[in-house]
Each structure stands twice: as C-alpha cells, then as structure tokens.
C-alpha cells in the first residue's frame, strides 16, 4: 500500500513540475509576444508621426496628378494614328536584321611626326572590320580623315583617304593596316569610319 502511495505521490510531483514548466514557458512566450507588439506599435507610431500629410497636401498632389493626366492622355484615334505611322512590314524588319553592317573593332593608331624638314609625317592605322549583318557588304572601305592644327589653332584637314577592302560576306571579318604620309605636324583629331554599299 505504501508503494502505491509513493508512486502516486511521485507522479503528482512530476505532473506538478511539468505544469510549472509549461506555465513558465507560456508566461515567457506571452512576455515576448507583448514586447514584439509594443516594438511594432512604437515603430508604426514613429513612422506615422513623420509621414502625415494635411488635406491640402493631398489635394495638391491630386491636382498635380490630374494636371499630368490631362496633358499626357491620348485618344484612341491618336494612338491608332501613331501605330499606323510607326509600324513596319516583316520585309522591313528582315531587311534591318539581314542588311550588311560594318563595324570597326580594336582600332589602334600611331602618329609619327617630326619638326625636321624633309622628314615625312606619318599616321598609322590598324584594326579589324566585321560585317554584323547576314547580307554581303560590297565596296567596303575605311574612310580616314585626320586634322592638324594651324598656327591660328584652327583644325586643318591633313588626311582624307580610304583603305579599300575586299567584298565582305555576312558574318565575316577582316583586318586593315595602312600608313598615311602627310605634312603639318602632330594630328589633333581623326575619324575612322567604315563605308560600304548593298549592291556590287
């Protein structure tokens, strides 16, 4: 009989300890929840106090919006007219994609000039040309124009010449390498422009 009482007493003590642990956990969880809610309330109140607007401010914003909409809205007929004048056929799109398009890459230049009489000034140009289109580029060339400075500090054309290239198939590339002799001292500026035709 005493063993039964001991078992019941130890069970009761164990259950009591479990209840105490559960109650302590519940109290801790509620305290954490209340602290989190208070922090959120504080954050919200701080935000709300610094982001309040008067009715006149709202009215001003609404007026600005209405003004913007009245100046930037278009009728269906205006939209249709725009689309009609800015649409392209499939052939036009295809011609843009397939048309030859030459571009220069990795162009290097060197200007070798001397103040000594009878020593020619030279301008060296080297680079790559690629046909980014799929159609053939006929009569391709690199147009080189270079300018020196006159005594009055004005640009004076020193070089205006072409580097002729072979016909370029779509997607192909080639190099160009030329030296131009000129007179007039150092060059101040130059352009190197690819040119081509779409027919032979």
C-alpha positions in Angstrom: 0.0 0.0 0.0 2.8 2.4 0.8 4.4 1.7 -2.6 1.2 2.7 -4.3 1.1 5.9 -2.3 4.8 6.6 -3.2 4.1 6.1 -6.9 1.1 8.3 -6.8 3.0 11.0 -4.9 5.9 10.9 -7.4 3.5 11.0 -10.3 1.8 14.0 -8.8 5.1 15.7 -8.2 6.2 15.0 -11.8 2.9 16.3 -13.1 3.3 19.4 -10.9 6.8 20.1 -12.2 5.6 19.7 -15.9 2.7 22.1 -15.2 5.1 24.6 -13.7 7.5 24.4 -16.7 4.5 24.8 -19.1 3.2 27.8 -17.2 6.6 29.4 -17.1 7.1 28.8 -20.9 3.6 30.2 -21.6 4.4 33.3 -19.5 7.7 33.8 -21.3 6.1 33.4 -24.7 3.4 35.9 -23.8 6.0 38.4 -22.5 8.0 38.0 -25.7 4.8 38.5 -27.8 3.8 41.6 -25.9 7.3 43.0 -26.2 7.2 42.4 -30.0 3.8 44.0 -30.3 5.0 47.0 -28.4 8.0 47.4 -30.6 5.9 47.2 -33.7 3.5 49.8 -32.3 6.4 52.1 -31.5 7.8 51.7 -35.0 4.4 52.3 -36.6 3.7 55.4 -34.4 7.2 56.8 -35.2 6.6 56.3 -39.0 3.1 57.6 -38.9 4.1 60.8 -37.0 6.8 61.6 -39.6 4.7 60.7 -42.6 1.5 62.5 -42.0 0.1 64.9 -44.6 -2.6 67.6 -44.4 -5.6 67.6 -46.5 -4.2 70.5 -48.5 -1.1 68.4 -49.3 -3.2 65.5 -50.5 -5.3 68.0 -52.6 -2.2 69.5 -54.1 -0.8 66.0 -55.1 -4.2 65.0 -56.5 -4.3 68.3 -58.5 -0.8 67.7 -59.9 -1.8 64.1 -60.9 -4.9 65.3 -62.7 -2.9 68.0 -64.4 -0.3 65.4 -65.6 -3.1 63.1 -66.8 -4.8 65.8 -68.7 -1.6 66.7 -70.5 -0.4 63.1 -71.2 -3.6 61.3 -72.2 -4.4 60.4 -75.8 -7.5 59.4 -77.6 -7.8 56.1 -79.4 -7.6 57.8 -82.7 -4.3 59.5 -81.7 -3.0 56.1 -80.7 -4.2 54.4 -83.9 -2.6 57.2 -85.9 0.8 56.7 -84.1 0.7 53.0 -84.6 -0.2 53.4 -88.3 2.8 55.7 -88.9 5.2 53.5 -86.9 4.5 50.0 -88.0 6.7 48.0 -90.3 6.3 45.0 -92.5 8.0 41.7 -92.0 10.2 42.5 -95.0 11.3 45.8 -93.4 12.2 44.0 -90.2 14.1 41.4 -92.1 16.0 44.0 -94.1 17.2 45.6 -90.9 18.3 42.3 -89.5 19.9 41.0 -92.6 21.3 44.2 -94.1 25.1 44.5 -94.1 26.5 46.4 -91.2 30.2 47.1 -90.9 31.8 48.0 -87.6 35.5 48.6 -86.6 37.0 46.8 -83.6 40.2 47.2 -81.7 41.5 50.1 -83.8 45.0 51.4 -83.0 46.6 54.5 -84.3 50.1 56.0 -84.2 51.1 59.5 -85.2 54.8 59.8 -86.0 55.8 63.4 -86.8 59.0 65.3 -86.8 59.9 69.0 -86.9 62.8 68.3 -89.2 62.5 69.4 -92.8 62.2 66.7 -95.5 61.2 64.0 -92.9 57.6 62.9 -93.7 55.0 62.9 -91.0 53.1 59.6 -90.9 49.8 58.3 -89.4 49.5 54.6 -88.9 46.0 52.9 -88.6 45.3 49.2 -87.8 42.2 47.4 -86.7 39.5 44.8 -87.5 36.3 45.2 -89.5 33.3 42.9 -89.0 30.1 42.6 -91.1 27.5 42.2 -88.4 24.7 41.7 -90.9 23.9 38.5 -92.9 24.0 40.1 -96.3 27.1 40.8 -98.3 28.8 44.3 -98.0 30.1 45.4 -101.4 32.8 48.0 -102.0 33.8 48.1 -98.3 36.4 50.7 -97.3 37.7 52.5 -94.2 37.4 56.3 -94.6 40.2 58.0 -92.7 40.0 61.7 -92.0 42.6 63.4 -89.8 43.1 67.1 -88.7 46.1 69.1 -87.7 46.1 72.5 -86.0 47.0 75.6 -87.9 49.0 78.5 -86.5 45.7 80.1 -85.6 44.7 76.9 -83.6 42.1 76.0 -86.2 41.6 72.5 -87.5 43.2 71.9 -90.9 42.4 68.6 -92.8 45.7 66.8 -93.1 44.4 63.4 -94.3 41.3 62.4 -96.3 41.8 58.9 -97.7 40.3 55.4 -97.9 41.6 52.0 -97.1 39.9 49.7 -99.7 38.8 46.2 -98.5 37.6 43.1 -100.3 33.9 42.3 -100.5 32.7 41.0 -97.1 30.2 38.2 -96.7 27.7 38.4 -93.9 29.2 37.5 -90.5 32.8 37.7 -91.9 35.7 39.9 -90.6 39.0 41.2 -91.9 41.9 43.4 -90.8 43.1 46.8 -92.2 46.6 48.1 -91.9 47.7 51.4 -93.5 50.2 54.2 -93.2 49.4 57.7 -94.5 52.0 60.3 -95.2 51.1 63.9 -94.6 52.7 67.2 -93.7 51.8 69.7 -90.9 53.0 68.4 -87.6 51.1 66.4 -85.0 47.4 65.5 -85.6 44.8 66.9 -83.3 41.8 64.7 -84.2 40.7 62.0 -86.6 37.8 59.8 -87.6 37.9 56.2 -88.9 34.6 55.2 -90.5 33.6 52.0 -92.3 31.6 52.5 -95.5 30.0 50.1 -97.9 27.2 49.5 -100.5 24.5 46.9 -100.5 24.9 46.3 -104.3 28.0 45.5 -106.4 
